């Protein structure tokens, strides 16, 4: 089940066609917590 799987930043970026730096930016802002 995908809900329990952890993904790397690179994997998430590829799945959603966005830059890794974008994910890191929002992670630093606390968006994912």
C-alpha atoms as an extended CHARMM CRD file, in Angstrom:
* protein
*
        33  EXT
         1         1  UNK       CA              0.0000000000        0.0000000000        0.0000000000  PROA      1               0.0000000000
         2         2  UNK       CA              1.5110000000        3.3340000000       -1.0500000000  PROA      2               0.0000000000
         3         3  UNK       CA              0.2650000000        5.2040000000        2.0120000000  PROA      3               0.0000000000
         4         4  UNK       CA              2.8270000000        3.4350000000        4.1850000000  PROA      4               0.0000000000
         5         5  UNK       CA              5.7710000000        3.7380000000        1.7780000000  PROA      5               0.0000000000
         6         6  UNK       CA              8.3590000000        6.4560000000        2.2070000000  PROA      6               0.0000000000
         7         7  UNK       CA              9.7710000000        8.1500000000       -0.8650000000  PROA      7               0.0000000000
         8         8  UNK       CA             12.9800000000       10.0650000000       -1.4100000000  PROA      8               0.0000000000
         9         9  UNK       CA             12.8160000000       13.6750000000       -2.5170000000  PROA      9               0.0000000000
        10        10  UNK       CA             14.0230000000       12.5690000000       -5.9440000000  PROA      10              0.0000000000
        11        11  UNK       CA             11.2980000000        9.9460000000       -6.2710000000  PROA      11              0.0000000000
        12        12  UNK       CA              8.5820000000       12.4050000000       -5.2520000000  PROA      12              0.0000000000
        13        13  UNK       CA              9.9000000000       15.0330000000       -7.6600000000  PROA      13              0.0000000000
        14        14  UNK       CA              9.8430000000       12.5690000000      -10.5620000000  PROA      14              0.0000000000
        15        15  UNK       CA              6.3450000000       11.3150000000       -9.7070000000  PROA      15              0.0000000000
        16        16  UNK       CA              4.9430000000       14.8500000000       -9.6640000000  PROA      16              0.0000000000
        17        17  UNK       CA              7.1890000000       16.3520000000      -12.3560000000  PROA      17              0.0000000000
        18        18  UNK       CA              8.5770000000       19.0940000000      -10.1090000000  PROA      18              0.0000000000
        19        19  UNK       CA             12.0880000000       20.1100000000       -9.1180000000  PROA      19              0.0000000000
        20        20  UNK       CA             13.7080000000       18.5740000000       -6.0500000000  PROA      20              0.0000000000
        21        21  UNK       CA             14.5800000000       22.0830000000       -4.8960000000  PROA      21              0.0000000000
        22        22  UNK       CA             10.8660000000       22.9250000000       -4.8240000000  PROA      22              0.0000000000
        23        23  UNK       CA             10.1720000000       20.0310000000       -2.4720000000  PROA      23              0.0000000000
        24        24  UNK       CA             13.1170000000       20.9940000000       -0.2730000000  PROA      24              0.0000000000
        25        25  UNK       CA             11.8660000000       24.5900000000       -0.1200000000  PROA      25              0.0000000000
        26        26  UNK       CA              8.4090000000       23.5590000000        1.0730000000  PROA      26              0.0000000000
        27        27  UNK       CA              9.9060000000       21.0190000000        3.4840000000  PROA      27              0.0000000000
        28        28  UNK       CA             12.0090000000       23.7860000000        5.0650000000  PROA      28              0.0000000000
        29        29  UNK       CA              8.8490000000       25.8930000000        5.4360000000  PROA      29              0.0000000000
        30        30  UNK       CA              7.1700000000       23.0150000000        7.3020000000  PROA      30              0.0000000000
        31        31  UNK       CA              4.4810000000       22.4110000000        4.6910000000  PROA      31              0.0000000000
        32        32  UNK       CA              4.7630000000       18.6200000000        4.9730000000  PROA      32              0.0000000000
        33        33  UNK       CA              4.6190000000       18.4070000000        8.7650000000  PROA      33              0.0000000000
